[in-house]
Amino acid sequence: MTSFVTVQLGLLDPLYSLFGWVLGGLYSWLNNYGLVIILFTVIIRALLLPLGLRSQRSSLRQQMLQSEVNEIKRRYPNDAQKVQTLTQQLYKENGISMTSGCLPSILQLAVIWPIIYIFRAPLRFITAVPVHNLTKIGEVLQGQGLMTEAQVKNIAIMDIPILNGLRDSGSALQQSVQEGWIRLPQLINTNFLGIDLGMTPSFKPWEWFGADWRVQLPLVLLILITMFTYWMQMRIMRMSTARPEKTKEEKAREKANPAKRGQNPDQTAGMMKTMNLFMPILMLFTMFSMPSAMCLYWLFQNVMYLIQSALGYKFYVQPLRLAHAEEQASFERSRRRGTVSSSGEEEKEGFFKNFVSKLKNRNKPE
């Protein structure tokens, strides 16, 4: 008796249908699986780019208000509710949405989930081969020893073995076409620049240089390139802060006076640290447990994130750094004229508050 696993798409059903339709249209046009994945990734990230830049701008505004948030905490050290209310009011007055920073991450995860299923079952979702036809083809390949019973049962969620089996068996391909189970244009060519995007990389190092090194080694090199682009992305994000990193003098003062340490915590630092730990784990898990098409998707998503970070740095961070440098220079000139004390901590804080005020006016939401 024929049996197969029916995948319940549920709430994500519209995304499966939409992404499958887009990928199918791109494949009919380009007839190149690798280029389809690249173009699809660029389209998705381009659509989310304005939201990502808005989130980055909101994060910078939040950093600019950190000194005022610290002042609220100083005035109400024992009233957490009051601190929260006043902080939310401060953010609202300055056009900062507390959910704007989370929304891009949520959308990113919502996009990844259907992509994971689509790349595991490209015949079903991209070239629209019915599941019952895939099951019949799988049974033929199982009879020839090219698929296992477990693979046939899971054909609805993983049809890559069909592609591999039909590639190895001309008789099974001929029978499948003659029976009308599949058409030749529906057979996806997963080879791209010498890499089989239908293959899953091995996590065993000795297999990278073994008998199948021509298959496995390129897949591992693709993973290394992808992780390098992620590291570059994180590096640019760390650079993209409203205020420059602490100077040696500031670090020395904090070391001499531990009470000053942590007075200006960055509220986004915890979220960034969590994402920096979670995302590479998720990337490595999917790249070593799925067809390498997923790795190509991660690679070009990272490239698009690099472009987004570079744009944010140029249009948001650099102007803020310049304004901060101007205020610092103004403070130093006043100190040399003797209008402020040599230490000038209170006056310096006043200058920085003036700097914050200017930045808020400069970066009011449109």
Secondary structure, 3 states (H helix, E strand, C coil): CCCCCCCCCHHHHHHHHHHHHHHHHHHHHHCCHHHHHHHHHHHHHHHHHHHHHHHHHHHHHHHHCHHHHHHHHHHCCCCHHHHHHHHHHHHHHCCCCCCCCCHHHHHHHHHHHHHHHHHHCHHHHCCCCCHHHHHHHHHHHHHCCCCCHHHHHCCCCCCHHHHHHHHHCHHHHHHHHHCCCCCHHHCCCCEECCEECCCCCCCCHHHHCCCCHHHHHHHHHHHHHHHHHHHHHHHHHHHCCCCCCCCHHHHHHHHHCHHHCCCCCCCCHHHHHHHHHHHHHHHHHHHHHCCCHHHHHHHHHHHHHHHHHHHHHHHHHHHHHHHHHHHHHHHHHHHHHCCCCCCCHHHHHHHHHHHHHHHHHHCCCC
